[in-house]
Amino acid sequence: MIREYVQSSNIASIGYDASTETLEVEFLTGSVYQYYGISEELYCGLMNADSKGRYLDAYIKKGGFNYSKIG
C-alpha cells in the first residue's frame, strides 16, 4: 500500500485502500498497523485533522475496529 508522509508528532505516514476499507498507519517508532472496515469518510477526517494522533485514538483505536500489526 502506498502511504503518504504526514506532519505528526507520532505518525510518519498513512495509506488507505478504499476497495478493502483498509487504513495503514506507520508510526515514528517504525511500527506499521492496518485497521479494517475504515470508511473513506473516517480516512478523510484523519488526513484533515489538526492532530492526526488524537483523531486516530478517538475515532479509530477507540472505535473498536479490527487491526493487526504488520511491521
C-alpha positions as CSV (number, residue, x, y, z in Angstrom):
1,M,0.0,0.0,0.0
2,I,1.3,3.5,-0.8
3,R,1.5,5.7,2.2
4,E,1.7,9.5,2.3
5,Y,4.0,11.2,4.7
6,V,2.2,13.4,7.2
7,Q,3.1,16.1,9.8
8,S,2.6,14.5,13.2
9,S,4.4,14.0,16.5
10,N,3.8,10.2,16.4
11,I,2.7,9.2,12.9
12,A,5.1,9.0,10.0
13,S,2.8,8.0,7.1
14,I,-0.8,7.0,6.3
15,G,-2.2,4.9,3.5
16,Y,-5.7,3.9,2.5
17,D,-7.2,1.3,0.2
18,A,-10.8,2.2,-0.5
19,S,-11.6,-1.1,-2.2
20,T,-10.9,-3.0,1.0
21,E,-11.5,-0.2,3.5
22,T,-8.1,-0.7,5.0
23,L,-6.1,2.0,6.7
24,E,-2.4,1.6,7.1
25,V,-0.5,3.7,9.7
26,E,3.3,3.9,10.1
27,F,4.3,5.3,13.4
28,L,7.6,7.2,14.0
29,T,8.8,4.1,16.0
30,G,8.7,2.1,12.8
31,S,5.7,0.0,13.7
32,V,3.1,-0.4,11.0
33,Y,-0.6,-1.2,11.7
34,Q,-3.5,-1.9,9.4
35,Y,-7.1,-1.1,10.6
36,Y,-10.0,-2.7,8.9
37,G,-13.5,-1.5,8.0
38,I,-12.5,2.1,7.9
39,S,-14.8,4.3,5.7
40,E,-13.4,6.8,3.3
41,E,-15.1,9.5,5.5
42,L,-13.0,8.4,8.5
43,Y,-9.9,8.3,6.4
44,C,-10.5,11.9,5.1
45,G,-11.2,13.0,8.6
46,L,-7.9,11.6,9.8
47,M,-6.0,13.2,6.9
48,N,-7.6,16.6,7.6
49,A,-7.3,16.5,11.4
50,D,-5.2,19.1,13.1
51,S,-3.9,16.3,15.4
52,K,-3.7,13.0,13.5
53,G,-2.7,11.1,16.6
54,R,-5.7,12.4,18.6
55,Y,-8.0,11.6,15.8
56,L,-6.6,8.1,15.3
57,D,-7.0,7.4,19.0
58,A,-10.5,8.9,19.4
59,Y,-12.2,7.6,16.3
60,I,-10.3,4.6,15.1
61,K,-8.5,3.0,18.1
62,K,-11.4,3.6,20.5
63,G,-13.9,3.0,17.7
64,G,-13.4,-0.8,18.1
65,F,-12.1,-1.5,14.6
66,N,-10.2,-4.7,14.0
67,Y,-6.5,-4.2,13.4
68,S,-3.2,-6.1,13.0
69,K,0.4,-5.2,13.4
70,I,2.2,-5.9,10.1
71,G,5.6,-4.3,10.7
